[in-house]
Amino acid sequence: MGKKGKTARLKRKPAPRFWPIHRKELPWIVKPSAGTHSLHNSLSLTLVLRDILGMAQTRKESKMILAQGKVLVDGRVRKNDDFPVGLMDVVSMPETNKYYRVMPSHKGLVLAPISKEEASIKLVRVENKTTVPNGIQIALHDGSNMLIKVADPKNPQEVTYQTFDILQISLPEKQVLQTLKTKEGNLAVITGGKNIGKLGRIVEIEKTEAKKRHQALVLIEDEKGARYQSIMDFVFSIGEATPLINTAEAQAVV
């Protein structure tokens, strides 16, 4: 009889290609636990501390750092060394005054240094809305949910959020500070596909009738005039006239 349940192990060779690890040096790598982000769109905290930031030499050392509560993800202390961090997550180390945001680049996901002030905000994208007995549940791209209580769930006039809307939230309270629509003219970054990491302004969004909006084609033009095409599912709005977050560090990755 075959084994049932999750596999807690991961070899280095089939690990996501953007992970900055040696494929043949050792056989195993820490697999991110199931949770906020999928395996192919996340980094484990051990990978962050040991292989990316160089704050630890071994997994044991990274566990010691995490056990002391010195690492925060989105404003909350995380002590599990396999905790997954992904797109737009904020990794903070207040004792060393180091703050990072997980951003897309042409190499995949990278940790872009940010200021202490910017570490108090995060951008999340609305993925879905569901009617529940207590109101409307908003599903966000990082696996978290927001519950909005409404007077009439069948006619939720209090809920103005739509799929692909971007919410700027405070950390760690997760209070909505402002809402950004994904529309033509906005600044956006591509988060997947062959054009991952490209930043520009949305020129055109395909009008979908016969297919799902997630697969709608989006045309983005950068500041040099080059144009890139992706699907709506890979487009993440980050601002209107100016970006709401710092993107310079991610764009500087070579």
C-alpha positions, 0 to 999 in steps of 0.5 A: 500500500502506498504512503499517504500524507505529505512528504517532509523531505526535499532533495536539492536537485528538484528544488525550485531553480531560483533557490541560491543553493549548490545542487550537488554539494549535499543531498538534502535541503530544508523544505518549506512547510505547507502554509502561506505560500506554495513550495515553488513560490517560497523560501524557508527561513533556514534558506533565508538565514543560511544561504541568502543572508549568511547569518548562519553556517548550518541549519542548527545555527539558524534554529538557534537564531529563530528560537531566540525570537530574533526574526519576524515575518510580517511583524510576528515572531516565527520560530519554525526554521521551515516557515515559508516566506513568499511574495511581498512578505516582510522579514525583519530583524530589529536587533540588527536593524535589518529589514527585507521584502520578498520581491520578484526579479529575473532570478526569481524571488529575492530579498530586497533591503527596505527601511524600518518605516517601510517594514511596517506596511505590506501589499496583498492582492485579493484572490477571491471572495466567499460568503460565510455565515458571519459576512464576507471572507476575503482570500489574499495572495499570501494565504491569509484571510480577512473577514468583513462583517456585513448586514446582509451577506446576500447583498454585501454593500459594505464590501467594495474589494474586487478580485485583483485589488491590492490592499496596503495593510499595516503590520502586524495589525493588518489594518487596511490603509488604502486600496489600489485597483488593478487597471490600465495606467497603474504601475505593476510588477510581473511575478511569474513566467518568463518576464518575472521581475519586469516593472512598468505601467499597464498599457492594456488589459484584455477584455475577457468573455470566453475565458477566465479573467486570471488568464487575461493577457496584460501588456506592460511597458517599462520606462525605456519603452520596452513592452512585456506581455503576461497573464493577469494572474502574474500581474501585481499592481504596486502604485498609480503615479509612484510605487507604494513600495521600494522596488529599486533593490529588486531591479538592481539584482544582476 
